[in-house]
Amino acid sequence: MSEEQTTAAVQRYLDALAGDQPAEPIVRALLDRALRRLHLLSSKLLYRSYRRLTLPPMNLQPDELLDAVVERLLKAMRSVRPGTVRQFFALVNQHMRWELNDLARRLDEQPTLIGLDEKRMAAQPSSGSMLTPNGRRMLQAIDQLPGDEREVFELVRIQGLTQVEAAGVIGVCAKTVQRRLNGALVVLAKELKDLLPG
């Protein structure tokens, strides 16, 4: 199913939500219709930005992430009514990041297990599984970007969409996506300049 067909179908369900019909069946049908796209977004975000959650002890799979996100969306959309495809995918992105950040925090708070026979085992290199203070600063800086720039940054740099795909989701031209992405990168470079190499 093409991106355009998915977008049109999602918009029809969002329009129906604004009517007098019971919301829950419409929301379930909407999520079912968008499932393929949501699975793709879950996979890209998980494997590109939260790969450590796919390793032991979490072993998180995209289907498990998607189940949790759908549950979050069912609850959120009892009170939140996105009116456009853009607003819907912004809500999806927000709940995906919240779920992944919650899981990452839980992983970071787990006590480190020490092997019983340390003398016979070579020291393992750090897996980088802890969210460092600098990592937290980066996430905070992304969260504080202006709305349009943050949305584009998350779609392109976090979820891994192309600029053309992001333009289709947002409903703007690819040049606008490129301009907003460049603006986000300028703000982040200024905010995090002490982390830049050299």
N, C-alpha and C positions, 0 to 999 in steps of 0.2 A: 504494500500500500504506500503510495507516494506521500511525501511530507505535506503537499498541498491538500490531498484528500483527508489526511489525519487532522490538519488544521481546521478544515471546513467542518468535519464531523464534530470535533471538540467544541467549536463555536456554536453549533446547533444545540448541543447539550447545555452549554452555558446559557444560551438564550432561553432554553426550556426551564432552567433553574429560576429564571426571573418571573416565571408564570405562577399560577395558582396550584399546580400539581404538587404532590408530596415530593420532598427533595431527595430522600435517601435512594429510591429506585433510580432516579436520574443520575445521582452522583455515582452509584455503582455501575450503571451503564457507561457513564463517561470514563471512569477508570478502566473498565474492561476494554473500551474502544481504544484508549490511549496506552494500553498495557505494553504493546511492543515498543513504543517510543520510550515509555518509562523504564522498561528493562534495559534498553540501550543506554539511557542516561545513567542508570544505576551502575551498569558495568563500567562505563567510561570513568565515572567519578571514583568508583571504588578502586579500580586498577591503576588509574593515573595518579590519584592524590592520596589514597589511603591504603596502598598495597599492603602495608604491615598488618592490617586487619584481616587479610586473606591468609596470613601465616599462623602457625600455632602460637598461642593457645586459642585464638579466636576462630581461625579457619572460616571466616565469613565469605559467603557466596552471594552473587548478585541476586539470586532468587530470594534469599533470606532478607537481604536489605530491602528488596522491593516489597516483600510482605509487610515489613515493619513500616515502610513509608506509606503504603496503601492504608494501613490501619491508622496512621497519623492523619492522613488526608481525610479519611472518613469522619474522624472526630472534628478536624478543623473546619470542614465544609458544612458542618451543622450550623456554624455561625458566620463563616467567611463565604462570600459569594463572588468569586472572580467573574468579571463581566466580559473579559477578553481572553483569547488564547495566551497572549503575553502574560497577563496577570495569573492565569492558571499555571503556566510553567514556572513563573517566578515563585509561586506558592510551593510547587513541587520541589524546586531547587532548594528553597529554604528548609523544607522538612527533610530532604535528603542530607543536607549539611548538618542539621541539628542531630539527626540520628547517628551519622558517622562521627560527629564530634563527641556525642555522648558515649559511644562505644570506645572511641580513642581515649577519652578520659578514664573510663572504667579499666581499660587495659593498662594505662599509665599508673593507676592506683593499685594494681595488683602487686603483692609482694614478689620480689625476685626469688625464684627457687634456686637453691644451690645444690649441685650434684653431690652424691655421697662420697665419691672417690676423686676428689679434685686433683690429687697429685698425679694420677695416671692419665688425666685428660688434658689435652692442650687447651690453652685459653682461646675461647671463641672470640672472633672480632665482634665489635658492637654491631647490633642489628639496626640501630637507629630507631628502635621502636618507641622511645619516649618522645613526647612532644616537648621540645626544648623551649626555654623562654623566648628564644628568637622565633621559633615556629609559632608560638602563641602571639607574639608581636605581629607577625605577618598576617595571621588570621584576623586579628583585631584591625589591622590597617585595611584589609580587604573589606571587612564589615563596615568600615567608616567611609568608604568611597561614596560619592554621590550616587543616587539610585540608578540612573541610566548607565553610568560607567561600571558600577558594581555588577549589574545584570549582565552586561556584555562580557566583562572579565570572567565571571563565573561560567557563562556558557562556553566561551572559547578556551580559556586557560585552565579551568577546573574540570568542566564536563567534556572538553575535547571536541566540541563542535567546530566545524569550519566557519569562517566568517559568513559565508553564503547561507549555511544552515541556520546560524544564529539570526541572521537577517530575516529568514523565513519565520522563525519562531516569534521574533519581536514584532515583525511587520514593518520593517524599515529597509532601506537599500543597504547593500554591502558596504558602500562608502561611509555611511553613517556608523555602521558597526566598527569599521576600521578607525574612524575618528574617535569614537568613544573608547575603544580599546587603547589607542595611543594616549588619550587623556588619562585613563586609569593608570597606565604604566608610568606616566610622568609623575602623577601624584604619589604612587607607591615608591618610585625611585627617590623622591624627595623625602618621604616619610621614613624610609628605611635605608637612607644613603650610607649610614655607618656600617651596614651589612654588605655593601657592595665590595667585590674584590678589588684590591689595589687602591 
